[in-house]
Amino acid sequence: MTAQETEKNVEKALEEIRPYLVSDGGNIKLLSIENNIVKVELEGTCNGCSVNQMTLKYGVEATIKKYAHRLKKLLILAN
């Protein structure tokens, strides 16, 4: 899979997740993919919300890996 295909697949995964985040006043943005590590940023009410961070991380990571199997890790960065 090329880097462009990987990015496209990660964006597909984020589009699947995005409606749930938007319904709670948040969003998610792809920052980069380097060495099979995806970096995203949470926006809106999702940024800094510690209540479900691990659940959110695992859910986002599982969805991304469904579309892009080679990826190793997800990093959620604060804005």
CYANA upper distance limits for C-alpha pairs under 8 A (distance plus 0.5 A):
  1 MET  CA      5 GLU  CA      6.49
  1 MET  CA      6 THR  CA      6.88
  2 THR  CA      6 THR  CA      6.68
  3 ALA  CA      7 GLU  CA      6.67
  4 GLN  CA      8 LYS  CA      6.63
  5 GLU  CA      9 ASN  CA      6.64
  6 THR  CA     10 VAL  CA      6.65
  6 THR  CA     68 ALA  CA      6.62
  7 GLU  CA     11 GLU  CA      6.65
  7 GLU  CA     33 ILE  CA      7.82
  8 LYS  CA     12 LYS  CA      6.81
  9 ASN  CA     13 ALA  CA      6.84
  9 ASN  CA     64 ILE  CA      8.21
  9 ASN  CA     67 TYR  CA      5.92
  9 ASN  CA     68 ALA  CA      6.48
 10 VAL  CA     14 LEU  CA      6.76
 10 VAL  CA     64 ILE  CA      6.13
 10 VAL  CA     67 TYR  CA      7.01
 10 VAL  CA     68 ALA  CA      6.98
 11 GLU  CA     15 GLU  CA      6.62
 11 GLU  CA     30 LEU  CA      7.90
 12 LYS  CA     16 GLU  CA      6.92
 12 LYS  CA     67 TYR  CA      7.92
 13 ALA  CA     17 ILE  CA      7.01
 13 ALA  CA     60 VAL  CA      8.48
 13 ALA  CA     63 THR  CA      6.26
 13 ALA  CA     64 ILE  CA      5.61
 13 ALA  CA     66 LYS  CA      8.30
 13 ALA  CA     67 TYR  CA      6.77
 14 LEU  CA     18 ARG  CA      6.25
 14 LEU  CA     28 ILE  CA      7.68
 14 LEU  CA     29 LYS  CA      8.40
 14 LEU  CA     60 VAL  CA      8.15
 14 LEU  CA     63 THR  CA      8.44
 14 LEU  CA     64 ILE  CA      7.77
 15 GLU  CA     19 PRO  CA      7.85
 17 ILE  CA     21 LEU  CA      7.35
 17 ILE  CA     60 VAL  CA      7.53
 17 ILE  CA     63 THR  CA      8.26
 18 ARG  CA     22 VAL  CA      6.50
 18 ARG  CA     27 ASN  CA      6.52
 18 ARG  CA     28 ILE  CA      7.09
 19 PRO  CA     23 SER  CA      6.56
 20 TYR  CA     24 ASP  CA      7.33
 21 LEU  CA     25 GLY  CA      6.99
 21 LEU  CA     26 GLY  CA      5.39
 21 LEU  CA     27 ASN  CA      5.74
 21 LEU  CA     28 ILE  CA      8.02
 21 LEU  CA     46 CYS  CA      7.71
 22 VAL  CA     26 GLY  CA      5.26
 22 VAL  CA     27 ASN  CA      5.92
 24 ASP  CA     45 THR  CA      7.59
 24 ASP  CA     46 CYS  CA      8.33
 25 GLY  CA     44 GLY  CA      6.45
 25 GLY  CA     45 THR  CA      5.91
 25 GLY  CA     46 CYS  CA      7.83
 26 GLY  CA     42 LEU  CA      7.66
 26 GLY  CA     43 GLU  CA      5.86
 26 GLY  CA     44 GLY  CA      4.74
 26 GLY  CA     45 THR  CA      5.32
 26 GLY  CA     46 CYS  CA      5.39
 26 GLY  CA     47 ASN  CA      7.99
 27 ASN  CA     42 LEU  CA      6.37
 27 ASN  CA     43 GLU  CA      5.43
 27 ASN  CA     44 GLY  CA      6.76
 27 ASN  CA     46 CYS  CA      7.35
 28 ILE  CA     40 VAL  CA      7.17
 28 ILE  CA     41 GLU  CA      6.16
 28 ILE  CA     42 LEU  CA      5.09
 28 ILE  CA     43 GLU  CA      6.32
 29 LYS  CA     40 VAL  CA      5.96
 29 LYS  CA     41 GLU  CA      5.70
 29 LYS  CA     42 LEU  CA      7.02
 29 LYS  CA     43 GLU  CA      8.04
 30 LEU  CA     38 VAL  CA      8.20
 30 LEU  CA     39 LYS  CA      6.83
 30 LEU  CA     40 VAL  CA      5.01
 30 LEU  CA     41 GLU  CA      7.06
 31 LEU  CA     38 VAL  CA      8.30
 31 LEU  CA     39 LYS  CA      5.89
 31 LEU  CA     40 VAL  CA      5.60
 31 LEU  CA     41 GLU  CA      7.20
 32 SER  CA     38 VAL  CA      6.54
 32 SER  CA     39 LYS  CA      5.72
 32 SER  CA     40 VAL  CA      7.58
 33 ILE  CA     37 ILE  CA      6.02
 33 ILE  CA     38 VAL  CA      5.04
 33 ILE  CA     39 LYS  CA      6.68
 34 GLU  CA     38 VAL  CA      7.20
 36 ASN  CA     70 ARG  CA      7.23
 36 ASN  CA     71 LEU  CA      5.02
 36 ASN  CA     72 LYS  CA      6.05
 36 ASN  CA     73 LYS  CA      7.55
 37 ILE  CA     71 LEU  CA      6.51
 37 ILE  CA     72 LYS  CA      6.24
 37 ILE  CA     73 LYS  CA      5.37
 37 ILE  CA     74 LEU  CA      6.38
 37 ILE  CA     75 LEU  CA      7.79
 38 VAL  CA     71 LEU  CA      7.76
 38 VAL  CA     73 LYS  CA      6.78
 38 VAL  CA     74 LEU  CA      5.37
 38 VAL  CA     75 LEU  CA      6.64
 39 LYS  CA     74 LEU  CA      6.52
 39 LYS  CA     75 LEU  CA      5.31
 39 LYS  CA     76 ILE  CA      6.47
 39 LYS  CA     77 LEU  CA      7.42
 40 VAL  CA     74 LEU  CA      8.08
 40 VAL  CA     75 LEU  CA      6.85
 40 VAL  CA     76 ILE  CA      5.58
 40 VAL  CA     77 LEU  CA      6.62
 41 GLU  CA     47 ASN  CA      8.39
 41 GLU  CA     76 ILE  CA      6.09
 41 GLU  CA     77 LEU  CA      5.50
 41 GLU  CA     78 ALA  CA      6.55
 41 GLU  CA     79 ASN  CA      7.10
 42 LEU  CA     46 CYS  CA      6.18
 42 LEU  CA     47 ASN  CA      5.45
 42 LEU  CA     76 ILE  CA      7.51
 42 LEU  CA     77 LEU  CA      7.63
 42 LEU  CA     78 ALA  CA      7.22
 42 LEU  CA     79 ASN  CA      7.91
 43 GLU  CA     47 ASN  CA      5.57
 43 GLU  CA     79 ASN  CA      7.99
 45 THR  CA     49 CYS  CA      7.35
 47 ASN  CA     78 ALA  CA      7.02
 47 ASN  CA     79 ASN  CA      7.89
 48 GLY  CA     78 ALA  CA      7.67
 49 CYS  CA     53 GLN  CA      7.36
 52 ASN  CA     56 LEU  CA      6.38
 53 GLN  CA     57 LYS  CA      6.45
 54 MET  CA     58 TYR  CA      6.61
 55 THR  CA     59 GLY  CA      6.53
 56 LEU  CA     60 VAL  CA      6.48
 57 LYS  CA     61 GLU  CA      6.40
 57 LYS  CA     74 LEU  CA      7.95
 57 LYS  CA     76 ILE  CA      7.89
 58 TYR  CA     62 ALA  CA      6.43
 59 GLY  CA     63 THR  CA      6.70
 60 VAL  CA     64 ILE  CA      6.62
 61 GLU  CA     65 LYS  CA      6.60
 61 GLU  CA     73 LYS  CA      7.84
 61 GLU  CA     74 LEU  CA      6.38
 62 ALA  CA     66 LYS  CA      6.70
 63 THR  CA     67 TYR  CA      7.31
 64 ILE  CA     68 ALA  CA      6.46
 64 ILE  CA     69 HIS  CA      8.33
 65 LYS  CA     69 HIS  CA      5.20
 65 LYS  CA     70 ARG  CA      7.78
 65 LYS  CA     71 LEU  CA      6.87
